[in-house]
Amino acid sequence: MKISLVVPAYNEEKYIGVCLESVVKNGGELYEIVVVNNASTDRTAEVAARFGRVRVVAESEKSVNKARQKGVRESSGDIIAFIDADTKMPEDWVKKIIKDFEINEKLVCLSGPYIFYDVSPLAKVFVWLYWKVLARLAYLFTGYMAVGGNLIIRREALEKIGGFDMSISFYGDDTDTAKRLHKVGKVKFNQKFIMYASARRLKGEGFLLTAYRYVINFLSEVFTSKPFTSEYKDIR
């Protein structure tokens, strides 16, 4: 099994170094690491290129899904893992990927929740409730769910569904991908398959507004197959 890691990055010079440090430390089983510099105007590419195992490629048109798709074209693993540039890879993350995909040939997508490493204890309680209650119920109802910064896809399945939807700018992209993958195989959302992430969007927009936007766009994708929100704000 060859696992390619793809990291889309737009103006991530503040976070990408810490992210890649965790990847190099905990991702020894990875076949390759590809950072997609997505039209950055800062030192993102320069910081990423300092890591010996990392290959930096460019996607000139700003779009997270176009960056992901560029990473797919530039990689060669039969399993493709996607994380965000402001995440920190847990120690056993890759081992869990290998285990799940080895024991289930019908598994086409694996995902799990974020644990935010830079929020207050009270905020962590609310985030825990969000994942354990809302997300669990939503997954049981639909049979699919995914988080874009903690996303593993079998290449063959991604090709079957035609790749990522380039028309989606931000909200609803992960739900759209999970919904289409659900038609060709098993989509697993494992509450124990975590990814540590920055809470910059929660802090920048507020917990309630952020939660509302993710919930309403999840529901919109489920029932109408298109996102409710077309615009979004970059928070760096």
C-alpha positions as CSV (number, residue, x, y, z in Angstrom):
1,M,0.0,0.0,0.0
2,K,1.4,3.4,-1.0
3,I,0.0,6.4,0.8
4,S,0.5,9.9,-0.8
5,L,-0.1,12.9,1.5
6,V,-1.4,16.1,-0.2
7,V,-1.3,19.4,1.7
8,P,-3.1,22.3,0.0
9,A,-1.6,25.6,1.2
10,Y,-2.6,29.2,0.5
11,N,-0.6,31.9,2.4
12,E,0.3,29.4,5.2
13,E,3.8,30.5,6.2
14,K,2.7,30.9,9.8
15,Y,1.5,27.3,10.1
16,I,3.0,25.1,7.4
17,G,6.3,24.6,9.1
18,V,4.7,23.2,12.3
19,C,2.4,21.1,10.2
20,L,5.2,19.5,8.2
21,E,7.3,19.0,11.3
22,S,4.5,16.8,12.6
23,V,4.3,15.0,9.3
24,V,8.0,14.3,9.0
25,K,8.0,13.1,12.7
26,N,4.9,10.9,12.6
27,G,4.5,10.0,8.9
28,G,7.3,7.7,8.3
29,E,5.1,5.2,6.5
30,L,4.0,7.7,3.9
31,Y,5.1,7.0,0.4
32,E,5.4,10.7,-0.5
33,I,4.5,14.2,0.8
34,V,3.2,16.8,-1.7
35,V,2.5,20.4,-0.7
36,V,0.4,22.3,-3.3
37,N,1.3,26.0,-3.1
38,N,-2.0,27.4,-4.1
39,A,-1.4,31.0,-5.4
40,S,0.3,32.0,-2.2
41,T,1.8,35.5,-2.0
42,D,3.9,34.8,1.1
43,R,6.7,32.4,1.9
44,T,4.6,29.3,2.0
45,A,6.6,27.5,-0.7
46,E,9.9,28.6,0.7
47,V,9.1,27.2,4.2
48,A,7.7,23.9,2.8
49,A,10.8,23.4,0.6
50,R,13.0,23.3,3.7
51,F,11.8,19.8,4.5
52,G,13.7,17.2,2.7
53,R,10.9,14.7,2.2
54,V,8.5,17.3,0.9
55,R,7.9,18.1,-2.8
56,V,6.3,21.4,-3.5
57,V,4.2,21.9,-6.6
58,A,2.2,24.9,-7.7
59,E,-1.5,25.5,-8.5
60,S,-1.8,29.1,-9.8
61,E,-5.6,29.4,-9.5
62,K,-6.8,29.8,-5.9
63,S,-9.2,27.1,-5.0
64,V,-8.8,24.4,-2.3
65,N,-10.4,21.7,-4.5
66,K,-8.2,22.7,-7.5
67,A,-5.2,22.4,-5.2
68,R,-6.3,19.0,-4.0
69,Q,-6.8,17.8,-7.5
70,K,-3.4,19.1,-8.5
71,G,-2.0,17.0,-5.6
72,V,-3.8,14.0,-7.0
73,R,-2.3,14.5,-10.4
74,E,1.2,15.0,-9.0
75,S,1.1,12.0,-6.6
76,S,1.2,8.3,-7.4
77,G,-0.1,6.5,-4.3
78,D,-3.1,4.2,-4.4
79,I,-4.3,5.8,-1.2
80,I,-4.3,9.6,-1.1
81,A,-4.5,11.5,2.3
82,F,-5.4,15.1,2.5
83,I,-4.7,17.4,5.5
84,D,-4.8,21.2,5.9
85,A,-1.7,23.3,6.4
86,D,-2.7,24.4,9.9
87,T,-3.0,20.8,11.3
88,K,-0.7,18.6,13.3
89,M,-0.5,14.9,12.5
90,P,-1.1,12.6,15.5
91,E,1.5,9.9,16.1
92,D,-0.6,6.9,15.1
93,W,-2.5,8.6,12.2
94,V,-0.9,6.8,9.3
95,K,-1.0,3.4,11.1
96,K,-4.8,3.7,11.5
97,I,-5.1,4.4,7.7
98,I,-3.1,1.3,6.9
99,K,-5.1,-0.9,9.2
100,D,-8.5,0.3,8.0
101,F,-7.8,0.0,4.3
102,E,-6.1,-3.3,4.7
103,I,-9.0,-5.0,6.5
104,N,-11.8,-3.5,4.3
105,E,-11.4,-3.6,0.5
106,K,-14.7,-1.8,0.1
107,L,-13.5,1.2,2.1
108,V,-13.1,4.2,-0.3
109,C,-13.0,7.0,2.2
110,L,-11.9,7.5,5.8
111,S,-12.3,10.6,7.9
112,G,-12.7,11.8,11.4
113,P,-13.1,14.9,13.6
114,Y,-10.7,17.8,14.5
115,I,-9.4,18.4,18.0
116,F,-8.5,22.0,18.2
117,Y,-5.2,22.5,20.0
118,D,-5.5,26.3,20.7
119,V,-8.9,26.8,22.3
120,S,-10.0,27.1,25.9
121,P,-11.3,24.1,27.9
122,L,-14.8,25.4,27.7
123,A,-14.6,25.7,23.9
124,K,-13.3,22.1,23.8
125,V,-16.4,20.9,25.6
126,F,-18.7,22.6,22.9
127,V,-16.5,21.2,20.1
128,W,-16.7,17.7,21.7
129,L,-20.5,18.0,21.8
130,Y,-20.6,19.1,18.2
131,W,-18.7,16.0,17.1
132,K,-20.2,13.5,19.5
133,V,-23.9,14.6,19.1
134,L,-24.5,16.5,15.8
135,A,-21.9,14.8,13.7
136,R,-22.7,11.3,15.0
137,L,-26.4,11.7,14.3
138,A,-25.7,13.2,10.8
139,Y,-23.4,10.3,9.9
140,L,-25.9,7.7,11.2
141,F,-28.6,9.4,9.1
142,T,-26.7,9.7,5.8
143,G,-24.1,7.0,6.0
144,Y,-21.4,9.5,4.9
145,M,-19.4,12.3,6.3
146,A,-15.9,13.8,5.8
147,V,-13.7,16.6,7.0
148,G,-11.5,18.1,4.3
149,G,-8.4,18.4,6.5
150,N,-8.6,14.8,7.7
151,L,-9.5,13.0,4.6
152,I,-8.3,9.7,3.1
153,I,-9.5,8.5,-0.3
154,R,-8.8,5.4,-2.4
155,R,-7.4,6.8,-5.7
156,E,-9.5,4.4,-7.8
157,A,-12.7,5.6,-6.1
158,L,-11.8,9.2,-6.6
159,E,-11.3,8.6,-10.3
160,K,-14.6,6.8,-10.5
161,I,-16.5,9.9,-9.2
162,G,-14.5,12.3,-11.5
163,G,-12.4,13.9,-8.7
164,F,-13.2,16.9,-6.7
165,D,-16.0,19.3,-7.7
166,M,-14.1,22.4,-8.9
167,S,-17.3,24.6,-8.8
168,I,-17.4,24.5,-5.0
169,S,-15.4,27.3,-3.5
170,F,-15.2,26.3,0.2
171,Y,-18.3,25.3,2.3
172,G,-19.8,21.9,1.5
173,D,-16.8,20.6,-0.5
174,D,-16.0,17.7,1.9
175,T,-19.7,16.6,2.1
176,D,-20.0,16.7,-1.6
177,T,-17.0,14.4,-2.0
178,A,-18.2,12.0,0.7
179,K,-21.7,11.9,-0.7
180,R,-20.4,10.9,-4.2
181,L,-17.9,8.4,-2.8
182,H,-20.7,6.8,-0.8
183,K,-22.2,5.7,-4.1
184,V,-19.1,3.6,-5.0
185,G,-18.1,2.2,-1.7
186,K,-17.9,2.5,2.1
187,V,-17.4,6.0,3.6
188,K,-16.2,5.7,7.2
189,F,-16.3,8.5,9.7
190,N,-14.4,7.3,12.8
191,Q,-14.7,9.5,15.9
192,K,-11.3,8.1,17.1
193,F,-9.5,9.0,13.9
194,I,-8.6,12.5,14.9
195,M,-6.6,15.4,13.5
196,Y,-5.2,18.2,15.6
197,A,-6.1,21.6,14.0
198,S,-5.9,25.3,14.5
199,A,-9.2,26.9,15.7
200,R,-8.4,30.1,13.8
201,R,-11.8,30.1,12.0
202,L,-13.7,29.5,15.3
203,K,-11.8,32.4,16.8
204,G,-12.1,34.6,13.7
205,E,-15.8,34.1,13.1
206,G,-17.1,32.8,16.4
207,F,-18.1,29.3,17.4
208,L,-21.9,29.6,16.8
209,L,-21.5,31.3,13.4
210,T,-18.9,28.8,12.3
211,A,-20.9,25.8,13.5
212,Y,-24.1,27.2,11.8
213,R,-22.3,27.6,8.4
214,Y,-20.9,24.1,8.5
215,V,-24.2,22.5,9.6
216,I,-26.4,24.4,7.0
217,N,-24.0,23.6,4.2
218,F,-23.8,20.0,5.2
219,L,-27.6,19.8,5.1
220,S,-27.8,21.7,1.8
221,E,-25.4,19.2,0.2
222,V,-27.3,16.3,1.6
223,F,-30.7,17.5,0.4
224,T,-30.0,19.7,-2.7
225,S,-26.5,18.5,-3.7
226,K,-25.1,22.0,-3.7
227,P,-23.7,24.3,-0.9
228,F,-25.9,26.9,0.7
229,T,-23.0,29.4,1.1
230,S,-21.0,30.4,-1.9
231,E,-18.7,33.0,-0.4
232,Y,-16.2,32.6,2.4
233,K,-13.5,34.5,4.2
234,D,-9.8,33.6,4.3
235,I,-8.5,33.6,7.9
236,R,-4.8,33.5,8.2
